[in-house]
Amino acid sequence: MKIVNKTNNEVIIEGEWYDRIKADDSTWSLDGPSIILNLEKAQENIWKTVLKGDEEIDATKVDNSKPIDQFDSETQVSYCLLVLI
């Protein structure tokens, strides 16, 4: 997967997804200067990272029993950075 800024050929993000996705069910959009990626995982599991080779989290410590907005702000920021990077 590779995202390139066509105006200056800058590579914004490049790599291989940590696991398989359903490409037909995944979407992307632009929100001002941000690229929003909504990935539909092929399997229901917790990814340790978004792209292979990036920093990984300890997936055994993930509590996915509650919505993200119920976590403290530091955890929410860490999650958002993981998802957006």
Secondary structure as the mmCIF struct_conf table of DSSP 4:
data_model
#
loop_
_struct_conf.conf_type_id
_struct_conf.id
_struct_conf.beg_label_comp_id
_struct_conf.beg_label_asym_id
_struct_conf.beg_label_seq_id
_struct_conf.end_label_comp_id
_struct_conf.end_label_asym_id
_struct_conf.end_label_seq_id
STRN STRN1 LYS A 2 ASN A 5
TURN_TY1_P TURN_TY1_P1 LYS A 6 ASN A 9
STRN STRN2 GLU A 10 GLU A 14
STRN STRN3 TRP A 17 TRP A 17
BEND BEND1 TYR A 18 ASP A 19
STRN STRN4 ILE A 21 ILE A 21
HELX_RH_3T_P HELX_RH_3T_P1 ALA A 23 ASP A 25
STRN STRN5 THR A 27 ASP A 31
TURN_TY1_P TURN_TY1_P2 GLY A 32 PRO A 33
STRN STRN6 SER A 34 ASN A 38
STRN STRN7 LYS A 41 LYS A 41
BEND BEND2 ALA A 42 GLU A 44
BEND BEND3 LYS A 48 LYS A 48
BEND BEND4 VAL A 50 VAL A 50
STRN STRN8 LEU A 51 LEU A 51
TURN_TY1_P TURN_TY1_P3 LYS A 52 GLY A 53
BEND BEND5 ASP A 54 ASP A 54
HELX_RH_3T_P HELX_RH_3T_P2 ALA A 59 LYS A 61
TURN_TY1_P TURN_TY1_P4 ASN A 64 SER A 65
BEND BEND6 LYS A 66 LYS A 66
HELX_RH_3T_P HELX_RH_3T_P3 ILE A 68 GLN A 70
BEND BEND7 PHE A 71 PHE A 71
HELX_RH_AL_P HELX_RH_AL_P1 SER A 73 LEU A 84
#
